[in-house]
Amino acid sequence: MNFWITSRPPIDKQIDYTALENFLSSDKFKEADEETLRILLSLVGREKQYRFD
């Protein structure tokens, strides 16, 4: 079963992926996972509801 996204919902936020790119290029995968989660939560407006330790 294949699913194709033909359109994207409008996202009015500018996302800086620099930290994620740096973590990945430095093989810091745990930090990259946390940064990915932070980015995703910020896109849906839930970043402040999640505590990063």
mmCIF file as Biopython writes it, N, C-alpha, C and O atoms, coordinates in Angstrom:
data_model
#
loop_
_atom_site.group_PDB
_atom_site.id
_atom_site.type_symbol
_atom_site.label_atom_id
_atom_site.label_alt_id
_atom_site.label_comp_id
_atom_site.label_asym_id
_atom_site.label_entity_id
_atom_site.label_seq_id
_atom_site.pdbx_PDB_ins_code
_atom_site.Cartn_x
_atom_site.Cartn_y
_atom_site.Cartn_z
_atom_site.occupancy
_atom_site.B_iso_or_equiv
_atom_site.auth_seq_id
_atom_site.auth_asym_id
_atom_site.pdbx_PDB_model_num
ATOM 1   N N  . MET A ? 1  ? 0.842  -1.167 0.000  1.0 0.0 1  A 1 
ATOM 2   C CA . MET A ? 1  ? 0.000  0.000  0.000  1.0 0.0 1  A 1 
ATOM 3   C C  . MET A ? 1  ? 0.891  1.235  0.000  1.0 0.0 1  A 1 
ATOM 4   O O  . MET A ? 1  ? 1.754  1.379  0.866  1.0 0.0 1  A 1 
ATOM 5   N N  . ASN A ? 2  ? 0.693  2.106  -0.946 1.0 0.0 2  A 1 
ATOM 6   C CA . ASN A ? 2  ? 1.472  3.334  -1.040 1.0 0.0 2  A 1 
ATOM 7   C C  . ASN A ? 2  ? 0.613  4.542  -0.703 1.0 0.0 2  A 1 
ATOM 8   O O  . ASN A ? 2  ? -0.547 4.636  -1.104 1.0 0.0 2  A 1 
ATOM 9   N N  . PHE A ? 3  ? 1.200  5.447  0.032  1.0 0.0 3  A 1 
ATOM 10  C CA . PHE A ? 3  ? 0.535  6.703  0.348  1.0 0.0 3  A 1 
ATOM 11  C C  . PHE A ? 3  ? 1.389  7.836  -0.175 1.0 0.0 3  A 1 
ATOM 12  O O  . PHE A ? 3  ? 2.599  7.873  0.049  1.0 0.0 3  A 1 
ATOM 13  N N  . TRP A ? 4  ? 0.764  8.742  -0.861 1.0 0.0 4  A 1 
ATOM 14  C CA . TRP A ? 4  ? 1.482  9.876  -1.416 1.0 0.0 4  A 1 
ATOM 15  C C  . TRP A ? 4  ? 0.861  11.161 -0.901 1.0 0.0 4  A 1 
ATOM 16  O O  . TRP A ? 4  ? -0.359 11.325 -0.918 1.0 0.0 4  A 1 
ATOM 17  N N  . ILE A ? 5  ? 1.698  12.056 -0.451 1.0 0.0 5  A 1 
ATOM 18  C CA . ILE A ? 5  ? 1.222  13.368 -0.018 1.0 0.0 5  A 1 
ATOM 19  C C  . ILE A ? 5  ? 1.256  14.286 -1.229 1.0 0.0 5  A 1 
ATOM 20  O O  . ILE A ? 5  ? 2.318  14.555 -1.791 1.0 0.0 5  A 1 
ATOM 21  N N  . THR A ? 6  ? 0.096  14.757 -1.617 1.0 0.0 6  A 1 
ATOM 22  C CA . THR A ? 6  ? 0.036  15.600 -2.804 1.0 0.0 6  A 1 
ATOM 23  C C  . THR A ? 6  ? 0.055  17.084 -2.468 1.0 0.0 6  A 1 
ATOM 24  O O  . THR A ? 6  ? 0.323  17.918 -3.333 1.0 0.0 6  A 1 
ATOM 25  N N  . SER A ? 7  ? -0.223 17.407 -1.240 1.0 0.0 7  A 1 
ATOM 26  C CA . SER A ? 7  ? -0.134 18.807 -0.830 1.0 0.0 7  A 1 
ATOM 27  C C  . SER A ? 7  ? 0.285  18.854 0.627  1.0 0.0 7  A 1 
ATOM 28  O O  . SER A ? 7  ? 0.105  17.890 1.371  1.0 0.0 7  A 1 
ATOM 29  N N  . ARG A ? 8  ? 0.832  19.963 1.017  1.0 0.0 8  A 1 
ATOM 30  C CA . ARG A ? 8  ? 1.276  20.139 2.390  1.0 0.0 8  A 1 
ATOM 31  C C  . ARG A ? 8  ? 0.459  21.234 3.045  1.0 0.0 8  A 1 
ATOM 32  O O  . ARG A ? 8  ? 0.085  22.212 2.399  1.0 0.0 8  A 1 
ATOM 33  N N  . PRO A ? 9  ? 0.185  21.067 4.327  1.0 0.0 9  A 1 
ATOM 34  C CA . PRO A ? 9  ? -0.515 22.158 5.014  1.0 0.0 9  A 1 
ATOM 35  C C  . PRO A ? 9  ? 0.410  23.358 5.121  1.0 0.0 9  A 1 
ATOM 36  O O  . PRO A ? 9  ? 1.626  23.205 5.238  1.0 0.0 9  A 1 
ATOM 37  N N  . PRO A ? 10 ? -0.164 24.546 5.081  1.0 0.0 10 A 1 
ATOM 38  C CA . PRO A ? 10 ? 0.694  25.735 5.170  1.0 0.0 10 A 1 
ATOM 39  C C  . PRO A ? 10 ? 1.338  25.826 6.557  1.0 0.0 10 A 1 
ATOM 40  O O  . PRO A ? 10 ? 0.666  25.709 7.582  1.0 0.0 10 A 1 
ATOM 41  N N  . ILE A ? 11 ? 2.626  26.032 6.560  1.0 0.0 11 A 1 
ATOM 42  C CA . ILE A ? 11 ? 3.359  26.219 7.814  1.0 0.0 11 A 1 
ATOM 43  C C  . ILE A ? 11 ? 3.993  27.597 7.746  1.0 0.0 11 A 1 
ATOM 44  O O  . ILE A ? 11 ? 4.821  27.877 6.879  1.0 0.0 11 A 1 
ATOM 45  N N  . ASP A ? 12 ? 3.589  28.451 8.675  1.0 0.0 12 A 1 
ATOM 46  C CA . ASP A ? 12 ? 4.074  29.823 8.640  1.0 0.0 12 A 1 
ATOM 47  C C  . ASP A ? 12 ? 5.285  30.045 9.543  1.0 0.0 12 A 1 
ATOM 48  O O  . ASP A ? 12 ? 5.643  31.187 9.831  1.0 0.0 12 A 1 
ATOM 49  N N  . LYS A ? 13 ? 5.912  28.967 9.986  1.0 0.0 13 A 1 
ATOM 50  C CA . LYS A ? 13 ? 7.067  29.076 10.863 1.0 0.0 13 A 1 
ATOM 51  C C  . LYS A ? 13 ? 8.345  28.832 10.070 1.0 0.0 13 A 1 
ATOM 52  O O  . LYS A ? 13 ? 8.401  27.960 9.203  1.0 0.0 13 A 1 
ATOM 53  N N  . GLN A ? 14 ? 9.348  29.604 10.377 1.0 0.0 14 A 1 
ATOM 54  C CA . GLN A ? 14 ? 10.664 29.374 9.804  1.0 0.0 14 A 1 
ATOM 55  C C  . GLN A ? 14 ? 11.426 28.462 10.755 1.0 0.0 14 A 1 
ATOM 56  O O  . GLN A ? 14 ? 11.577 28.785 11.933 1.0 0.0 14 A 1 
ATOM 57  N N  . ILE A ? 15 ? 11.896 27.353 10.269 1.0 0.0 15 A 1 
ATOM 58  C CA . ILE A ? 15 ? 12.587 26.382 11.101 1.0 0.0 15 A 1 
ATOM 59  C C  . ILE A ? 15 ? 14.079 26.430 10.782 1.0 0.0 15 A 1 
ATOM 60  O O  . ILE A ? 15 ? 14.488 26.355 9.623  1.0 0.0 15 A 1 
ATOM 61  N N  . ASP A ? 16 ? 14.877 26.556 11.832 1.0 0.0 16 A 1 
ATOM 62  C CA . ASP A ? 16 ? 16.326 26.532 11.689 1.0 0.0 16 A 1 
ATOM 63  C C  . ASP A ? 16 ? 16.801 25.104 11.981 1.0 0.0 16 A 1 
ATOM 64  O O  . ASP A ? 16 ? 16.692 24.619 13.107 1.0 0.0 16 A 1 
ATOM 65  N N  . TYR A ? 17 ? 17.321 24.454 10.965 1.0 0.0 17 A 1 
ATOM 66  C CA . TYR A ? 17 ? 17.762 23.072 11.088 1.0 0.0 17 A 1 
ATOM 67  C C  . TYR A ? 17 ? 19.263 22.959 11.382 1.0 0.0 17 A 1 
ATOM 68  O O  . TYR A ? 17 ? 19.816 21.860 11.355 1.0 0.0 17 A 1 
ATOM 69  N N  . THR A ? 18 ? 19.914 24.074 11.659 1.0 0.0 18 A 1 
ATOM 70  C CA . THR A ? 18 ? 21.360 24.076 11.867 1.0 0.0 18 A 1 
ATOM 71  C C  . THR A ? 18 ? 21.777 23.153 13.008 1.0 0.0 18 A 1 
ATOM 72  O O  . THR A ? 18 ? 22.704 22.359 12.850 1.0 0.0 18 A 1 
ATOM 73  N N  . ALA A ? 19 ? 21.109 23.247 14.147 1.0 0.0 19 A 1 
ATOM 74  C CA . ALA A ? 19 ? 21.465 22.409 15.293 1.0 0.0 19 A 1 
ATOM 75  C C  . ALA A ? 19 ? 21.286 20.936 14.946 1.0 0.0 19 A 1 
ATOM 76  O O  . ALA A ? 19 ? 22.139 20.116 15.288 1.0 0.0 19 A 1 
ATOM 77  N N  . LEU A ? 20 ? 20.199 20.589 14.277 1.0 0.0 20 A 1 
ATOM 78  C CA . LEU A ? 20 ? 19.957 19.203 13.885 1.0 0.0 20 A 1 
ATOM 79  C C  . LEU A ? 20 ? 21.056 18.714 12.941 1.0 0.0 20 A 1 
ATOM 80  O O  . LEU A ? 20 ? 21.578 17.612 13.108 1.0 0.0 20 A 1 
ATOM 81  N N  . GLU A ? 21 ? 21.400 19.524 11.964 1.0 0.0 21 A 1 
ATOM 82  C CA . GLU A ? 21 ? 22.463 19.150 11.030 1.0 0.0 21 A 1 
ATOM 83  C C  . GLU A ? 21 ? 23.789 18.945 11.759 1.0 0.0 21 A 1 
ATOM 84  O O  . GLU A ? 21 ? 24.532 18.013 11.451 1.0 0.0 21 A 1 
ATOM 85  N N  . ASN A ? 22 ? 24.085 19.810 12.720 1.0 0.0 22 A 1 
ATOM 86  C CA . ASN A ? 22 ? 25.333 19.685 13.479 1.0 0.0 22 A 1 
ATOM 87  C C  . ASN A ? 22 ? 25.352 18.416 14.320 1.0 0.0 22 A 1 
ATOM 88  O O  . ASN A ? 22 ? 26.364 17.717 14.371 1.0 0.0 22 A 1 
ATOM 89  N N  . PHE A ? 23 ? 24.239 18.118 14.978 1.0 0.0 23 A 1 
ATOM 90  C CA . PHE A ? 23 ? 24.175 16.889 15.772 1.0 0.0 23 A 1 
ATOM 91  C C  . PHE A ? 23 ? 24.377 15.662 14.895 1.0 0.0 23 A 1 
ATOM 92  O O  . PHE A ? 23 ? 25.126 14.754 15.255 1.0 0.0 23 A 1 
ATOM 93  N N  . LEU A ? 24 ? 23.714 15.634 13.756 1.0 0.0 24 A 1 
ATOM 94  C CA . LEU A ? 24 ? 23.826 14.473 12.872 1.0 0.0 24 A 1 
ATOM 95  C C  . LEU A ? 24 ? 25.230 14.326 12.307 1.0 0.0 24 A 1 
ATOM 96  O O  . LEU A ? 24 ? 25.754 13.214 12.232 1.0 0.0 24 A 1 
ATOM 97  N N  . SER A ? 25 ? 25.842 15.431 11.910 1.0 0.0 25 A 1 
ATOM 98  C CA . SER A ? 25 ? 27.184 15.349 11.336 1.0 0.0 25 A 1 
ATOM 99  C C  . SER A ? 25 ? 28.235 14.997 12.381 1.0 0.0 25 A 1 
ATOM 100 O O  . SER A ? 25 ? 29.328 14.545 12.039 1.0 0.0 25 A 1 
ATOM 101 N N  . SER A ? 26 ? 27.908 15.204 13.651 1.0 0.0 26 A 1 
ATOM 102 C CA . SER A ? 26 ? 28.830 14.866 14.747 1.0 0.0 26 A 1 
ATOM 103 C C  . SER A ? 26 ? 28.504 13.518 15.388 1.0 0.0 26 A 1 
ATOM 104 O O  . SER A ? 26 ? 29.060 13.164 16.428 1.0 0.0 26 A 1 
ATOM 105 N N  . ASP A ? 27 ? 27.594 12.770 14.757 1.0 0.0 27 A 1 
ATOM 106 C CA . ASP A ? 27 ? 27.160 11.465 15.286 1.0 0.0 27 A 1 
ATOM 107 C C  . ASP A ? 27 ? 26.584 11.555 16.693 1.0 0.0 27 A 1 
ATOM 108 O O  . ASP A ? 27 ? 26.726 10.625 17.487 1.0 0.0 27 A 1 
ATOM 109 N N  . LYS A ? 28 ? 25.938 12.668 17.000 1.0 0.0 28 A 1 
ATOM 110 C CA . LYS A ? 28 ? 25.264 12.845 18.291 1.0 0.0 28 A 1 
ATOM 111 C C  . LYS A ? 28 ? 23.779 12.555 18.079 1.0 0.0 28 A 1 
ATOM 112 O O  . LYS A ? 28 ? 22.948 13.460 17.997 1.0 0.0 28 A 1 
ATOM 113 N N  . PHE A ? 29 ? 23.482 11.272 17.994 1.0 0.0 29 A 1 
ATOM 114 C CA . PHE A ? 29 ? 22.150 10.862 17.582 1.0 0.0 29 A 1 
ATOM 115 C C  . PHE A ? 29 ? 21.084 11.084 18.655 1.0 0.0 29 A 1 
ATOM 116 O O  . PHE A ? 29 ? 19.933 11.367 18.325 1.0 0.0 29 A 1 
ATOM 117 N N  . LYS A ? 30 ? 21.440 10.962 19.907 1.0 0.0 30 A 1 
ATOM 118 C CA . LYS A ? 30 ? 20.469 11.229 20.975 1.0 0.0 30 A 1 
ATOM 119 C C  . LYS A ? 30 ? 20.058 12.699 20.937 1.0 0.0 30 A 1 
ATOM 120 O O  . LYS A ? 30 ? 18.874 13.021 21.038 1.0 0.0 30 A 1 
ATOM 121 N N  . GLU A ? 31 ? 21.034 13.580 20.794 1.0 0.0 31 A 1 
ATOM 122 C CA . GLU A ? 31 ? 20.739 15.008 20.713 1.0 0.0 31 A 1 
ATOM 123 C C  . GLU A ? 31 ? 19.945 15.322 19.446 1.0 0.0 31 A 1 
ATOM 124 O O  . GLU A ? 31 ? 19.062 16.180 19.459 1.0 0.0 31 A 1 
ATOM 125 N N  . ALA A ? 32 ? 20.261 14.627 18.355 1.0 0.0 32 A 1 
ATOM 126 C CA . ALA A ? 32 ? 19.527 14.823 17.100 1.0 0.0 32 A 1 
ATOM 127 C C  . ALA A ? 32 ? 18.074 14.392 17.254 1.0 0.0 32 A 1 
ATOM 128 O O  . ALA A ? 32 ? 17.170 15.053 16.743 1.0 0.0 32 A 1 
ATOM 129 N N  . ASP A ? 33 ? 17.848 13.293 17.954 1.0 0.0 33 A 1 
ATOM 130 C CA . ASP A ? 33 ? 16.480 12.844 18.211 1.0 0.0 33 A 1 
ATOM 131 C C  . ASP A ? 33 ? 15.711 13.882 19.015 1.0 0.0 33 A 1 
ATOM 132 O O  . ASP A ? 33 ? 14.560 14.188 18.701 1.0 0.0 33 A 1 
ATOM 133 N N  . GLU A ? 34 ? 16.343 14.425 20.052 1.0 0.0 34 A 1 
ATOM 134 C CA . GLU A ? 34 ? 15.688 15.438 20.877 1.0 0.0 34 A 1 
ATOM 135 C C  . GLU A ? 34 ? 15.405 16.712 20.083 1.0 0.0 34 A 1 
ATOM 136 O O  . GLU A ? 34 ? 14.355 17.333 20.251 1.0 0.0 34 A 1 
ATOM 137 N N  . GLU A ? 35 ? 16.336 17.096 19.225 1.0 0.0 35 A 1 
ATOM 138 C CA . GLU A ? 35 ? 16.140 18.288 18.394 1.0 0.0 35 A 1 
ATOM 139 C C  . GLU A ? 35 ? 15.018 18.055 17.386 1.0 0.0 35 A 1 
ATOM 140 O O  . GLU A ? 35 ? 14.217 18.952 17.126 1.0 0.0 35 A 1 
ATOM 141 N N  . THR A ? 36 ? 14.962 16.859 16.824 1.0 0.0 36 A 1 
ATOM 142 C CA . THR A ? 36 ? 13.877 16.524 15.895 1.0 0.0 36 A 1 
ATOM 143 C C  . THR A ? 36 ? 12.530 16.626 16.595 1.0 0.0 36 A 1 
ATOM 144 O O  . THR A ? 36 ? 11.578 17.183 16.047 1.0 0.0 36 A 1 
ATOM 145 N N  . LEU A ? 37 ? 12.453 16.092 17.796 1.0 0.0 37 A 1 
ATOM 146 C CA . LEU A ? 37 ? 11.214 16.184 18.570 1.0 0.0 37 A 1 
ATOM 147 C C  . LEU A ? 37 ? 10.867 17.639 18.855 1.0 0.0 37 A 1 
ATOM 148 O O  . LEU A ? 37 ? 9.706  18.031 18.736 1.0 0.0 37 A 1 
ATOM 149 N N  . ARG A ? 38 ? 11.864 18.446 19.231 1.0 0.0 38 A 1 
ATOM 150 C CA . ARG A ? 38 ? 11.615 19.860 19.507 1.0 0.0 38 A 1 
ATOM 151 C C  . ARG A ? 38 ? 11.067 20.572 18.265 1.0 0.0 38 A 1 
ATOM 152 O O  . ARG A ? 38 ? 10.139 21.374 18.362 1.0 0.0 38 A 1 
ATOM 153 N N  . ILE A ? 39 ? 11.638 20.277 17.118 1.0 0.0 39 A 1 
ATOM 154 C CA . ILE A ? 39 ? 11.182 20.891 15.865 1.0 0.0 39 A 1 
ATOM 155 C C  . ILE A ? 39 ? 9.739  20.480 15.572 1.0 0.0 39 A 1 
ATOM 156 O O  . ILE A ? 39 ? 8.898  21.321 15.255 1.0 0.0 39 A 1 
ATOM 157 N N  . LEU A ? 40 ? 9.461  19.188 15.681 1.0 0.0 40 A 1 
ATOM 158 C CA . LEU A ? 40 ? 8.104  18.711 15.403 1.0 0.0 40 A 1 
ATOM 159 C C  . LEU A ? 40 ? 7.084  19.318 16.365 1.0 0.0 40 A 1 
ATOM 160 O O  . LEU A ? 40 ? 5.996  19.721 15.953 1.0 0.0 40 A 1 
ATOM 161 N N  . LEU A ? 41 ? 7.439  19.379 17.636 1.0 0.0 41 A 1 
ATOM 162 C CA . LEU A ? 41 ? 6.522  19.973 18.610 1.0 0.0 41 A 1 
ATOM 163 C C  . LEU A ? 41 ? 6.310  21.461 18.341 1.0 0.0 41 A 1 
ATOM 164 O O  . LEU A ? 41 ? 5.205  21.974 18.517 1.0 0.0 41 A 1 
ATOM 165 N N  . SER A ? 42 ? 7.352  22.145 17.919 1.0 0.0 42 A 1 
ATOM 166 C CA . SER A ? 42 ? 7.194  23.572 17.623 1.0 0.0 42 A 1 
ATOM 167 C C  . SER A ? 42 ? 6.285  23.790 16.418 1.0 0.0 42 A 1 
ATOM 168 O O  . SER A ? 42 ? 5.573  24.792 16.346 1.0 0.0 42 A 1 
ATOM 169 N N  . LEU A ? 43 ? 6.308  22.856 15.476 1.0 0.0 43 A 1 
ATOM 170 C CA . LEU A ? 43 ? 5.439  22.982 14.296 1.0 0.0 43 A 1 
ATOM 171 C C  . LEU A ? 43 ? 3.964  22.854 14.649 1.0 0.0 43 A 1 
ATOM 172 O O  . LEU A ? 43 ? 3.107  23.444 13.991 1.0 0.0 43 A 1 
ATOM 173 N N  . VAL A ? 44 ? 3.674  22.085 15.685 1.0 0.0 44 A 1 
ATOM 174 C CA . VAL A ? 44 ? 2.276  21.905 16.087 1.0 0.0 44 A 1 
ATOM 175 C C  . VAL A ? 44 ? 1.920  22.727 17.322 1.0 0.0 44 A 1 
ATOM 176 O O  . VAL A ? 44 ? 0.841  22.564 17.892 1.0 0.0 44 A 1 
ATOM 177 N N  . GLY A ? 45 ? 2.825  23.608 17.731 1.0 0.0 45 A 1 
ATOM 178 C CA . GLY A ? 45 ? 2.535  24.514 18.829 1.0 0.0 45 A 1 
ATOM 179 C C  . GLY A ? 45 ? 2.545  23.875 20.201 1.0 0.0 45 A 1 
ATOM 180 O O  . GLY A ? 45 ? 1.850  24.346 21.101 1.0 0.0 45 A 1 
ATOM 181 N N  . ARG A ? 46 ? 3.308  22.822 20.383 1.0 0.0 46 A 1 
ATOM 182 C CA . ARG A ? 46 ? 3.332  22.106 21.666 1.0 0.0 46 A 1 
ATOM 183 C C  . ARG A ? 46 ? 4.705  22.119 22.332 1.0 0.0 46 A 1 
ATOM 184 O O  . ARG A ? 46 ? 4.917  21.405 23.311 1.0 0.0 46 A 1 
ATOM 185 N N  . GLU A ? 47 ? 5.627  22.907 21.826 1.0 0.0 47 A 1 
ATOM 186 C CA . GLU A ? 47 ? 6.994  22.891 22.343 1.0 0.0 47 A 1 
ATOM 187 C C  . GLU A ? 47 ? 7.046  23.244 23.831 1.0 0.0 47 A 1 
ATOM 188 O O  . GLU A ? 47 ? 7.834  22.655 24.571 1.0 0.0 47 A 1 
ATOM 189 N N  . LYS A ? 48 ? 6.247  24.167 24.269 1.0 0.0 48 A 1 
ATOM 190 C CA . LYS A ? 48 ? 6.270  24.608 25.664 1.0 0.0 48 A 1 
ATOM 191 C C  . LYS A ? 48 ? 5.624  23.607 26.614 1.0 0.0 48 A 1 
ATOM 192 O O  . LYS A ? 48 ? 5.784  23.718 27.830 1.0 0.0 48 A 1 
ATOM 193 N N  . GLN A ? 49 ? 4.897  22.631 26.076 1.0 0.0 49 A 1 
ATOM 194 C CA . GLN A ? 49 ? 4.234  21.642 26.912 1.0 0.0 49 A 1 
ATOM 195 C C  . GLN A ? 49 ? 5.119  20.430 27.172 1.0 0.0 49 A 1 
ATOM 196 O O  . GLN A ? 49 ? 4.724  19.529 27.912 1.0 0.0 49 A 1 
ATOM 197 N N  . TYR A ? 50 ? 6.279  20.393 26.593 1.0 0.0 50 A 1 
ATOM 198 C CA . TYR A ? 50 ? 7.181  19.251 26.715 1.0 0.0 50 A 1 
ATOM 199 C C  . TYR A ? 50 ? 8.446  19.706 27.425 1.0 0.0 50 A 1 
ATOM 200 O O  . TYR A ? 50 ? 9.006  20.751 27.092 1.0 0.0 50 A 1 
ATOM 201 N N  . ARG A ? 51 ? 8.894  18.936 28.391 1.0 0.0 51 A 1 
ATOM 202 C CA . ARG A ? 51 ? 10.098 19.285 29.145 1.0 0.0 51 A 1 
ATOM 203 C C  . ARG A ? 51 ? 11.281 18.495 28.615 1.0 0.0 51 A 1 
ATOM 204 O O  . ARG A ? 51 ? 11.273 17.264 28.617 1.0 0.0 51 A 1 
ATOM 205 N N  . PHE A ? 52 ? 12.292 19.211 28.165 1.0 0.0 52 A 1 
ATOM 206 C CA . PHE A ? 52 ? 13.514 18.581 27.687 1.0 0.0 52 A 1 
ATOM 207 C C  . PHE A ? 52 ? 14.498 18.506 28.832 1.0 0.0 52 A 1 
ATOM 208 O O  . PHE A ? 52 ? 14.818 19.525 29.444 1.0 0.0 52 A 1 
ATOM 209 N N  . ASP A ? 53 ? 14.980 17.318 29.129 1.0 0.0 53 A 1 
ATOM 210 C CA . ASP A ? 53 ? 15.961 17.128 30.219 1.0 0.0 53 A 1 
ATOM 211 C C  . ASP A ? 53 ? 17.354 16.962 29.654 1.0 0.0 53 A 1 
ATOM 212 O O  . ASP A ? 53 ? 18.310 16.792 30.411 1.0 0.0 53 A 1 
#
